[in-house]
Amino acid sequence: MSQELLIEAEKKMEASRAVFGQELTTFHTGRANPALIAHIKVDYMGMPQQLSHMASITVSGPDMLIIQPWVPGSLPAIEKAILKANVGLTPSNDGAIVRLKIPPLSAERREELIKLVRRREEDTKIAIRNVRRDVADKLKQMEKDKEISQDECRMTLSKLQQLTDGVTAMVEQEREKKEAELREV
């Protein structure tokens, strides 16, 4: 029973870490990256769709994204959605494709983004610690109800702490990597 709780905790912690990693890809680092805009919702023919589901997004050089819609008539809707998303990019429509020039980041903007990355990291760590707390409470209740022995409870709590430390370390590594990217000029 305690092993199942550990497996459940690992899945939840890993899910939190994965969400954090996905969030990091949406941060503008001054380089072209399709993940910057792939999540934008485009309202086309009355149905909101992700941009990545209605166009190919490719990188053309270190500071240029090319959006080629699969339905040419959707260009105005794509342009409007990018402007509405307020991602700091201005689309340029040439009739067949949309070009997005990625502007270089100012020093202030880099610092703002670093603070935001750190805030997201802390939110992720809190989520991981909440998972640990919930599982630890369940283990202590199981010990109190005599479902598991005191030794098994302590051993499982120790493994839970090791798991928490490992996942937290991975989150910190991802944050450090993103910070290094943001500091790069």
C-alpha positions as CSV (number, residue, x, y, z in Angstrom):
1,M,0.0,0.0,0.0
2,S,2.8,2.5,0.9
3,Q,4.5,1.7,-2.5
4,E,1.4,2.6,-4.3
5,L,1.4,6.0,-2.5
6,L,5.0,6.5,-3.5
7,I,4.2,5.7,-7.2
8,E,1.2,8.1,-7.1
9,A,3.3,10.8,-5.5
10,E,6.0,10.4,-8.2
11,K,3.4,10.7,-11.0
12,K,2.0,13.9,-9.5
13,M,5.4,15.4,-8.8
14,E,6.6,14.6,-12.3
15,A,3.4,16.1,-13.8
16,S,4.1,19.3,-11.9
17,R,7.6,19.3,-13.2
18,A,6.5,18.7,-16.8
19,V,4.0,21.6,-16.6
20,F,6.8,23.8,-15.4
21,G,9.0,22.7,-18.2
22,Q,6.3,23.4,-20.7
23,E,5.7,26.8,-19.3
24,L,9.4,27.6,-19.7
25,T,9.2,27.0,-23.4
26,T,6.7,29.9,-23.7
27,F,9.1,32.5,-22.3
28,H,10.5,34.8,-25.0
29,T,14.3,34.6,-24.8
30,G,15.2,36.7,-27.8
31,R,15.5,33.7,-30.0
32,A,12.9,32.4,-32.4
33,N,11.0,29.4,-31.0
34,P,7.7,28.1,-32.3
35,A,6.6,27.4,-28.7
36,L,6.3,31.2,-28.2
37,I,3.1,31.3,-30.2
38,A,2.0,27.7,-30.8
39,H,-0.5,27.9,-27.8
40,I,-2.3,31.0,-29.1
41,K,-6.0,30.5,-29.7
42,V,-7.2,31.6,-33.1
43,D,-10.9,32.3,-33.6
44,Y,-11.6,31.0,-37.1
45,M,-15.1,30.4,-38.5
46,G,-16.5,30.8,-35.0
47,M,-14.3,28.0,-33.5
48,P,-11.3,28.7,-31.3
49,Q,-8.3,26.6,-32.3
50,Q,-4.6,26.5,-31.3
51,L,-2.4,28.1,-33.9
52,S,-0.3,25.0,-34.1
53,H,-3.4,23.1,-35.2
54,M,-4.1,25.3,-38.2
55,A,-0.7,26.3,-39.5
56,S,2.9,25.2,-39.7
57,I,5.2,27.3,-37.6
58,T,8.9,27.3,-38.6
59,V,12.0,29.1,-37.6
60,S,13.8,31.1,-40.3
61,G,17.0,32.4,-38.8
62,P,17.6,33.2,-35.1
63,D,15.1,35.9,-34.9
64,M,12.3,35.1,-37.4
65,L,9.2,32.8,-37.2
66,I,7.2,31.9,-40.3
67,I,3.6,30.9,-40.0
68,Q,2.1,29.2,-43.0
69,P,-1.6,28.5,-42.6
70,W,-3.1,25.3,-44.1
71,V,-6.1,27.4,-45.1
72,P,-5.0,30.6,-46.8
73,G,-8.2,32.4,-45.8
74,S,-7.3,32.1,-42.1
75,L,-4.4,34.6,-42.4
76,P,-6.3,37.6,-41.1
77,A,-7.6,35.6,-38.1
78,I,-4.1,34.4,-37.3
79,E,-2.8,37.9,-37.5
80,K,-5.5,39.2,-35.2
81,A,-5.0,36.4,-32.7
82,I,-1.3,37.1,-32.5
83,L,-1.9,40.8,-31.8
84,K,-4.7,40.0,-29.3
85,A,-2.4,37.5,-27.5
86,N,-0.1,40.4,-26.5
87,V,3.1,38.4,-26.8
88,G,5.1,41.4,-27.9
89,L,5.4,40.4,-31.5
90,T,4.0,42.3,-34.5
91,P,2.9,40.1,-37.4
92,S,3.7,41.0,-41.0
93,N,1.3,39.4,-43.6
94,D,2.5,39.1,-47.2
95,G,-0.6,37.3,-48.5
96,A,0.6,33.7,-48.2
97,I,2.5,33.6,-44.9
98,V,2.8,35.6,-41.7
99,R,6.3,36.6,-40.6
100,L,7.2,37.4,-37.0
101,K,10.4,39.2,-36.2
102,I,11.6,38.5,-32.7
103,P,12.9,41.7,-31.2
104,P,16.0,41.5,-28.9
105,L,15.2,41.7,-25.2
106,S,16.1,44.8,-23.2
107,A,18.0,44.4,-19.9
108,E,14.9,45.3,-17.9
109,R,12.7,42.8,-19.7
110,R,15.3,40.1,-19.2
111,E,15.2,40.7,-15.4
112,E,11.4,40.7,-15.4
113,L,11.4,37.4,-17.2
114,I,13.9,36.0,-14.8
115,K,11.7,37.0,-11.8
116,L,8.7,35.4,-13.5
117,V,10.7,32.2,-14.1
118,R,11.6,32.1,-10.4
119,R,8.0,32.7,-9.4
120,R,6.9,29.8,-11.6
121,E,9.7,27.7,-10.1
122,E,8.5,28.5,-6.6
123,D,4.9,27.7,-7.5
124,T,6.0,24.3,-8.9
125,K,8.0,23.6,-5.8
126,I,5.0,24.4,-3.6
127,A,2.9,22.0,-5.7
128,I,5.5,19.3,-5.2
129,R,5.7,19.9,-1.5
130,N,1.9,19.7,-1.3
131,V,2.0,16.3,-2.9
132,R,4.6,15.2,-0.4
133,R,2.5,16.6,2.5
134,D,-0.6,14.8,1.3
135,V,1.1,11.5,0.9
136,A,2.9,11.9,4.3
137,D,-0.4,12.6,6.0
138,K,-1.9,9.4,4.4
139,L,1.1,7.4,5.6
140,K,0.8,8.7,9.1
141,Q,-2.9,7.9,9.2
142,M,-2.2,4.4,7.9
143,E,0.4,3.9,10.7
144,K,-2.1,5.3,13.3
145,D,-4.8,2.9,11.9
146,K,-2.2,0.0,12.2
147,E,-2.3,-0.6,8.4
148,I,1.4,-0.3,8.2
149,S,4.2,-0.6,10.8
150,Q,6.1,2.3,12.2
151,D,9.3,1.1,10.5
152,E,7.5,0.9,7.1
153,C,6.1,4.4,7.6
154,R,9.5,5.9,8.4
155,M,11.2,4.1,5.5
156,T,8.5,5.2,3.1
157,L,8.6,8.8,4.4
158,S,12.4,8.8,3.9
159,K,11.9,7.5,0.3
160,L,9.2,10.2,-0.2
161,Q,11.6,12.9,0.9
162,Q,14.3,11.6,-1.5
163,L,11.8,11.6,-4.3
164,T,10.8,15.2,-3.4
165,D,14.4,16.3,-3.3
166,G,15.2,14.7,-6.7
167,V,12.2,16.3,-8.5
168,T,12.9,19.7,-6.8
169,A,16.5,19.5,-8.0
170,M,15.3,18.8,-11.6
171,V,13.1,21.9,-11.4
172,E,16.0,24.0,-10.2
173,Q,18.2,22.7,-13.0
174,E,15.5,23.7,-15.6
175,R,15.2,27.1,-14.0
176,E,19.0,27.6,-14.1
177,K,19.1,26.6,-17.7
178,K,16.3,29.0,-18.7
179,E,17.9,31.8,-16.6
180,A,21.2,31.3,-18.5
181,E,19.3,31.5,-21.8
182,L,17.6,34.7,-20.7
183,R,20.9,36.3,-19.6
184,E,22.6,35.5,-22.9
185,V,22.7,38.5,-25.2
